[in-house]
Each structure stands twice: as structure tokens, then as C-alpha cells.
Amino acid sequence: MKAIQVTEYVRSLDDLRVTPNLPRPTPKPSEYLVRIQACATNFFDILQVQGLYQHQPAFPWVSGSEFSGTVVAAPADRSDTRFQPGDRVFGAAQGAYAEHICCAGTSLHRVPAGWAFDEAAGLYITAPTSYGALVTRAGLQPGEWALVHAGAGGVGLAAVQIAKACGAVVVATAGSARKLAVARSFGADYALDYRADSGWQNTLVEILKANNHPGVDVVFDPVGLVSVSLKVAAWNARLLVVGFAGGAIEKVALNRVLLKNVSIVGIHWGMYARFEPETVDEVWKGLFVLIEQGRFRPTVYRDREYIGLESVGPALKALAGRETWGKVVIKVPGEDDSAKL
């Protein structure tokens, strides 16, 4: 088996190499074995191979987390019988930058009808994070205004689509003309460049005035822009802290939170399986309804194609350089694979 095996932390993503001829992993009696057809990139994958992430496996380990593929073997102890050999699945587990992976059935879902492997590979983390934030935590309502920061990123494009499905007016921010166009193509009503336009908040205030709306009702922030977003927040607004892609942990003036009666709400989707497993099921049920209705579509980055595990390094480098939009996915063909990617 080929895989991106890490035996020491890398200084540069160019140092990532494919290790050939590794033994195919052996699943535990309660696990599935999946032949990976595509894997998706995440920022935390970059941190992990550099030794900077909070969860660091013992050497040697295989990097990557999100994937899609075909079930090769079901649990030998028959503790989970939802999937059978040949079924198309997507999920997340440590070791996705490889040709095969072992994982529990709780980490898998069936690939939506009509979706290709590469389209489903990046669905497991971003989509439920955005749905959980906007629907579960913020309770976004029809007619409300949602401000989605990094609106052309993987989690941002998911948020744009979910906010539109909720009936909201969506304002997306992004850092280039190309990304603004992508955000609009996925449903954003307005798109603002927060790099080129240092006064984007003033621009948004004018848009809100023209529409007789007092401010944005929900802010979806995976960057670290809560403080600057308070200027455009409405009374009783909900500000969602999704992440800190900008690199800095904010310090917010709480007097402004008080004066506008706003709520600052965190979303740590990865911990819901531990503390609120029933919510996980509700979120996925809601997402699959949107997918079936055609109101949530794949967000795969299409400006460049990445094929083969040798492309993992370049794909992560492009992600780190903010050169991409949506989800950057690597197709994983193999000699033993006749499935269409």
C-alpha cells in the first residue's frame, strides 16, 4: 500500500513523500476496511505533519483525515452491518492520505446519490460544522442577514449554501476577485473583499441601510474577525466563533457585546459525538435533506486537479498559501481500482 507516512515532523510541505509497499492495514473486528478513492485536505493536516497540532500520533503514522472510497470488508464481529463490501462511503479517520484505511462505522456515511468520490471526500467535516453553527447554535431564521467570513473556503461555501437554504440574505467576505465570484456562484447575495477594501464594514453598512435592515443577525467567523464584525451587528445578533484561520486569537471589547445585546457562540463540532451524539444525527439528517433537494452541492476546488498521493504536498501547500477555494481534494487511483473517480 502507498501512503504519506510521517516518521519525523517536516519543516516544509515539499518534504512530504509517498512511502510505497506499506502493509495494508488490518481492521479490528469492529472496524471497516475501506479502499480510498479520494482524500480531502484540511489546515489541521498541515499543523499535524509539522508537529504543531494538539493531537499528534506516535511515529510512524499516516497523515490525512477526510476520505471517500469503497468498502472492502465489513466488521468481522458484525457489530455494524450498515455497509457491505462494494458500498460507496465517505468519512474521517486518522490516515486518509493512503490507499486503504480502517475505521469505525460511526465515522462513515453513504456517498450521496449522484455524487462522485472526489465530491464526497471533503463533506465530513465542513458541512456539519457549518450546519451545526448556523442551524443548531445560531438558529438562523428566514429573512435574517448572515455575514459569512472566508465565504469561499471549504467551511465558508458550506455556510453560504446552508444560510441560503435557511432563507437568509447572505453577505460573504473573501480575499480576491476569483473567490468573491465563487461565493456568489454558490448563492451569496453580496460579496465583499476584506483585503482590497479596508472599509468593507462601511460598505456593508450602506448595503444594510439600502435594504432597511439594522445590521447582520448572524456572523459566521472561521477567521478571527468577531471584533471588527461587531460594527455591523444588529441588536440581538449571534456571532459564531468557528475558528482562527487568520492565526490570532482575538480579544473582544465586552462593552460592545453588552451595548448591542449580542451573543458570542462557539461551535466545536468535533466534540458533539462525545457530548451530544443525538445532535450529530439531527445535523446529518438535515444535511442529507438539503443534498437530496439540491440545495447543497459539492464544493470541490476545480481550478487545478490533484491526482495521486504524490499530489498531497502540493495540495497542502496551495491550501496553506490561500491560493484555493472550497475543498481541495486528491484523487487516489490504484492498480487494483476499477471504480470511476
N, C-alpha and C positions, 0 to 999 in steps of 0.2 A: 504494500500500500504506500502511496505517496502522501506526504503531509508536510505542513510547516511546523516542524518540531523545534522547540526552543530549548537549547542546552545552556545558554547564557543570555543575559539581557543584551539587547542591541543598542548601539548609540545612534545608528541611522537605520531607517526603514529599508535602505538599499542593501543592508546586511542580511535581510531575511532570505532564507534559502529553502528550497524543497528538499526534503530528505526522502530518497527512494527506498524501496524494498523494506519498509517497516512491516512488522506482522499486523495482519488485520486484527482490530480489537475484538476481544471475546466478551459478549454481553453477559451480565449477571442473569440468573434465572428469571428475574423480574423485569429485564430490560429488552428493548427492541434493538435490532441491528439495522441501520439504515445506510444505503448506498447514496452518498451525497451527489446531487446533480448541480447544485448551485449554493454558494455561500455569500452572505452579506457582510459588509464592513460596518464597524462602529468605532466611535472615538475611544471607547474604553479598551478596544483591542490594541490600539496604539500605546496607550498607557501601560497595558499589561506586558507587552513584549519589551518595554523599556524599564520594567520593574517599578512603575510609579502608581500602579492600581492598588486598591485596598484588598483585592483578592488575588493572591499570587500562588499558583500551584507549585509543588516541589518539582525541581528539574529531574528528568526532562519532561516536557509537556507539549501538547499540541495546541496552538493558538486558534482563535476564532470562536464564535458563539452562535451565530444565526445560520440556518441552512434550510434547504428543502431537498427532497430526494425520494427514493423508493424503498419501501420496507423489504428487507432481505429475510429477516427472521423475527417472529413474534416471541414474546416471553415464554420460556420453556415451562415455567410453573403455571402458565395460563392465568396469572393474576390480572392480566389486562388482555382482553380479546377484541378490542375495538378495531384494530388494524390487522390485516393479513399480508403475507408476502405479495409484493406487487402493488400494494396501495401507495398512492402519492401523498406525501405528508410534508409539513414544514414544522419547524420548532427551533429550540435553542438549548444548547448544552456546551460545556467546555470541549473544544477540539473540533470545531467546524471547518477549519482550513485543512481538510483531509478528504480522502475518497470514501471513507466509512466512519461511522460514529455510533456509539452505544448510548442510549438514553431511556429514561423512564417514559411511560406512556403519557404521564401528566404534562410532559414537555412537548407534546405533539398535537397537531391538528391536521385535519384533512385539507389538502390543497383545494381551494375553491374551484368549482366547475368553470372551465374556460380559461383558467389562469395557467400560464407556463411556469416551469420550475423557477426560472430567474425572477419572475414576478412575485412569487410567494416567498422567496428566500428571506426577504427583508421585512416581512409582515409581523413577525412575532413580538418585537419589542416596541417599535414606534407607534403602530396603530393602537394597541390597548393603552399605551401611555397617554396618547392624545385623547382618546375616548374617555378614559378614567378621569383625566383632568377636567375636560370641558363638560362632560355629562354628569359624572358621579360627584366630582368635587365642587365644580362651579355651578352646576345646574343651569347651563346656558339655555335661554328661552327664545322663542321666535320673536323677531323684531329687535332683539338686543344687538349691540355692536360689539364685535370681538376684535381685539388687536392681537395679531399673531406675529411675534418676532421670529426672525430667521425663517420666514414663511416659505422659503424654497428648499429648506433642508428636509431630511427624512422625516423627522418628527413634525416639522412645520407644515409640510404638504399634507400630512395626515390630519393635522389640526385644521387646516383650511377646509378640507373636504368635510370633516365632521361638523365644524361650525356651520357650514352652508347647509348640511343636512338637518341641522337643528333649526334652521330658519333665520340665522343671524346674518347681519351685514358684516362682511369680513374685510378688515384692513390688514394687509400683510406688509412687513418690512423685510428688506433684503439688501445685499451689498453690491449689486451690479445690475445693469440693464437686462442681461440674459436671465438672471434669477427673478427679477421683477416680472418678466414676461412669462416665466414658468409658473409663478404663483398665480398670475391672472388666468393662465390656461387651466389651472386646477380649481378655479372658482372664486378667487379673491376679487372683491368688488373694487377695491382700491389697493395700490401698491406704492410704497414709499421707499426711497433709497436712503438708509440711515448713515451711509458713508459719504455719499456725494452731497447730501443735503443736511448740513449740521442743524438746520432749523426744522427738521421734519415734524417735530411736535407742533410748531406753529402752523405748518401746512395742514396737519391733521385737525387742529382746532378750527381752521377755516372750513374744512370739509364738513366737520360736525355742525358748525353754525349754518352752513348752506342747507343742511338736512334737518335743521331744527332739533338736533339731538344734543343733550347737555354734555356728553362725554362717552368714552368707551365703557361698557358694562363689565367686560371681562378682558383681562390681559393674559395672554399665554406666552410665558417667557422662559425659553430654554437657554438664554444667553447670559443674563445678568443685567437687565435693564428695568428692574422694578422701580428704582428711584426716579429715573427720568420719565417713566410712564405715568407716574402719579399726576403729572401736569395735565394729562388728557383724560384722567379717570373721572367717571361720573360718581355722584353720590351713591353709596352702597355698592360700589364696584368690587369685583373679586379679582385679585391679582394672583395668578398661578405661578409658583416657583417650580419650574420643570428641570432646570439645570443651569450650569455656569460655563457654557461653551466659550464665553468671552475670556475666561481664565481667572477672573477676580471674583471673590466672594463679597457681595455688596454689604454696605452699611446704610440702612434706611433711616431717614429722619422720621421718627414715630409720631411727631406732632402733626405731620402731613397726613398720616394714616388716620389719626383721630379726627382732624378737621373735615375730611371727606367721608368719614364713616365707612372706610373701605376695609375689606378683609384680605389679608395675605395668606394664601393657602398653599401648602406644599403638596407635591404628588411624588411618592416613592413607589412606583408601580411594582418594582421587583420584590417588595415586601408584602404585597397583598396576598400572595399564595400562602404566606405564613400566618398573617393576622386576620385576613378577610377572604378566605377561599371562595366563599359564596359570591362575593363581588366579582371575582375573576370570571366565574361562569356567566354572570349577568353581562359583563362587559363584552365577552366574546360573542354571546348571543346577539347583543345589539350590533356588533360589528358585522357579523355574518348576514344579518338582515340588510344592512346598508350595502354590502357587497352584492347580495342577491338582487337588490333593487337597482343596481348600477350606480349608486350614489357614492361609492368608494371604489376607486380604481388604483391599479398599481402605480408606484412612484419610482420606478427604476430609472436611474440615470442613463440616458441614451446618447449623450454626445460622444461617448467613447465606449468601446466594448472591451471587456476584460475576460479572457478565456484562458483557463489553465491555472493551476496553483502557482505557477511562476509569476502570475499577474498580481498576487496578493500584495507584494511590496509596493509596486507602482500604484495600485488602487488605494492602499492606505496612505501613501504619500500624497496623492491627489486630494484625498479626503482631508488630510492634515493641512494642506495648503489652501483650503476653502475654494478649490477650483471646481467643485462639483455641485450638483443639486440632487434632491431626492435621495434614494438609497443606491449606493454603489455596490454592484453585485458582480461576483466572479462565477462564470460557468465552469463546471468541473467535469469535462469529458473524460472517458476512460476506455481502454481497450475492451473491457468487459461490459460496456454500456451501450445498449442499442436504443435507449429511450431518447426521445426528442427533447432537446433543451429548449 
